[in-house]
């Protein structure tokens, strides 16, 4: 418990009347400023919205570790850019065992392999998010550490709502001073600037500009019935109002009706406006995926054909199939093996840009990562998972919440996998997973969490996950990046009883940081 002393007692004490006032101000601010989600059963078109899940106070986070996470984001960007460019590495890691036991990753890899030799657009765009938890060591007196949960290369959401969450907490401070309850909350210097919405929109605009057509548009590929639509609409409005760029939104199912490739060597992606079918089709500069990261986005071969159509086009993909594959959990595990991180980080202009300190800082954010294969390390991982499951989480090659297997659920899950039949020559299904040491967030940190649409704040033990956004624009024909920078932050806070952290599925709230 000694480590949590680096974090203050939290939250401050409020009278019932003060808490009610803060709730009212937060709710009205959220509704008036677009810090919102669609309700669970929205109409089409929508006629109402609810405040996004929020925390009544920002959550304390150590300044030194926050600064570390922000500082190393360009190195993480460069790392995943170099992985994406390494065809041989991705073929070995993702085209090997993973593609044999994970149908979704197999299809991603198959599509990439099918089209990669005929691609016409060398530029790729990544809007990334590296997610971290604070780790409290069991060693007495050891300071809190920053440990990476995962690196997201597709559909890194909540950039807009995150910036708004910081503004909401800043408004509560400015309007009420949080009733003098905390010197930390009263100090404007404790609230870091966060421009995640503006930075991510600028990243899309940089991709659009690199395409080189002033009348081209950006295509947002979205999910049907998306409740988190306002987080996407804020990006759309920012692109139009600040950069003069128009956005077209379509689902995977809609795209075949309106999209085609030009019969030219460049294969420009053209989208017809269903409301003006006789008007000239719009050329697409950037395809931005807010879908396509989960098997449910591909219920039939049609969606995979659509993904191939987009990949073959001249539009800049955000992300490409290769960049999406680079974000798989198996890649994260292989990066933890000796020498792999150094090899990738020091490639290209990384030889001049990064030094051994950067490798050390990235590696210190790694936690224990193990394969679930038949190597000696994999056999040791299996033993640990069966004998000490309370220390681990089992992760598939999946994005989105709800897919991980935690603690005591691991042994029966592995036994179930072993009992399921496999085709001749097919590797065991467990090899599609990685084993990860559980990060142990500090005990005793509490906050007031408000569910979307509720006027009740629930106080409880919480865990906060810090996300750092990044932007990378790069060419697979050249070394280095055209653009490589951080792009703001996200804090998601959840009740300690919850193991997952997906806001839109109801497990956590959008929060912001107060630095200590």
C-alpha positions, 0 to 999 in steps of 0.5 A, a space after each residue: 500500500 505504500 506506493 499509493 501514497 504518491 497519489 492523494 486521497 481521492 475524491 475530495 469530500 463534497 456535501 450532498 448539495 455540492 455534489 448535486 450542483 456539480 452533477 447538474 453543471 456537468 450534465 448541462 455542459 455535456 449536453 450543450 457541448 456535444 460530450 454525448 452518446 446516442 441512447 441505447 436504442 436510438 431512432 434513425 435519424 436520432 432525436 435525442 442524446 445522453 451525456 457520455 459516461 463521465 467522472 465528476 472530478 479529474 483523476 490524479 496521475 503522476 506527472 513524471 509518468 504522464 510526461 514519460 508517456 507523452 515523450 515516448 509516443 513518437 518512438 512508438 509511432 516510428 516502431 510500428 511504422 517500421 514493423 508495417 514496412 517489414 513484409 517478411 516479419 509480418 508474414 512470419 508472425 501473422 502469416 504463421 501460426 496466428 493465421 492458422 488458428 485465428 480466422 479473422 487475422 487469417 482473412 486480414 493477412 490473406 487480403 493483404 497478401 492478395 493485393 500487396 504487390 499491386 498497390 498504387 498508393 505508397 503513403 499510409 496514415 496511422 492515427 494510433 493510441 498507446 494505452 497504459 496502466 499504473 503498476 504498483 510493485 509488490 516490493 515495498 517502497 518501489 515507485 509506481 511504474 507505467 506499463 503498456 496495455 496495448 498499441 492500437 493501430 485502427 479506430 483509435 476512438 474518443 479523441 474528441 470526447 477526451 478533449 471535451 472531458 478535459 474542458 468539462 473538468 476545467 469548466 467545473 473548476 472555473 465555475 465552482 472552484 470545486 467548492 474549495 475542496 482541494 488545492 490540487 483541483 483549484 490549481 490550473 497548472 494541474 490540468 494538462 492541455 489536451 488537443 486530441 480532437 484538433 491533433 487527430 483532425 490535423 493528422 487526417 488533414 495532413 494525409 489529405 494534403 499529401 494526396 494532392 487533390 484540393 477537391 478530394 474528400 475523406 471517407 469515414 468507414 463506420 459501423 451500423 448503429 454506432 452510438 459513439 457517433 458524436 466522437 466521429 462527428 466532431 472530427 468531421 466538423 473540425 475537418 470542414 471548419 478548420 481545414 475545408 475538407 468534406 467527409 463522406 460517411 458509409 458503412 461496409 454494406 453501403 460502400 459497394 453501392 456507391 464506390 468504384 475504382 477509376 479505370 486508370 493506372 492510379 485506380 482513384 476511389 470514386 464515391 457517388 452521392 446517392 442524393 445527386 446520382 447524376 453529379 460527378 463522383 467524389 474522389 477520395 483522398 483518405 479512407 479512415 476506418 472507424 470499423 473493420 477491427 472486429 469479425 462482426 464487421 465482416 459477416 460475409 465475403 462482401 465486406 472482405 471484398 469491399 475492404 480489398 476494393 478500398 485497399 487497392 485504390 489510390 486513396 491513403 488508408 488509415 490504416 492499411 491492412 499491413 498497419 492493422 496487422 502490425 497492431 496485433 497482440 502477437 506482434 506486441 508479444 514478439 517485440 518483447 523478445 530480446 533484440 527485436 525492439 532495438 532492431 526495429 527502432 534503429 532502422 531508417 532515420 531512427 538511426 539518427 532520431 533515436 538513442 539507447 535511452 529511447 529503447 530503455 524508456 519503451 522497454 520499461 513500459 513492457 510487462 511480461 508477455 509470453 507466447 502460447 506455443 510449443 517453444 520452451 517459453 510457451 511451455 513455461 507460459 502454459 505452466 504459469 497460466 495453469 498454476 498461477 492464473 491470478 497473475 495473468 490475462 489471456 489475450 486473443 488477436 482482437 480489438 474492442 472490449 470484452 475479449 480477454 480472459 482473466 485470472 481464474 477463468 484462464 485454466 478452464 478456458 485453456 482446457 476447453 480450447 484443448 478439448 475442441 477439435 483441430 484439423 489435421 496439421 492445424 496448430 493448437 488453438 491456444 497458439 492464437 493467444 498471448 499470455 500477459 502478466 497482469 498490471 496491478 494498478 494502485 489500490 485505494 484510488 477512488 472517484 465519483 463516476 456518472 453513468 451516461 444519462 444519469 444524475 447519480 454519482 457512484 463513488 468507488 475504487 477505480 482504475 484509470 487507463 491513460 491513452 496517448 494518441 499519435 499521428 504517423 504519415 509515411 511511405 512504404 517506399 522511403 525510410 522514416 516518416 513524413 509526419 511523426 508526432 504525439 496527438 493528445 491524450 485520453 483517460 478512461 476510468 472504470 470501477 475496479 470490479 470491471 476488467 474491461 475498459 470499453 466506454 461505449 459498451 458501458 464499462 468505464 467513463 471518459 475522464 481527464 488527468 489532474 497531475 500530481 
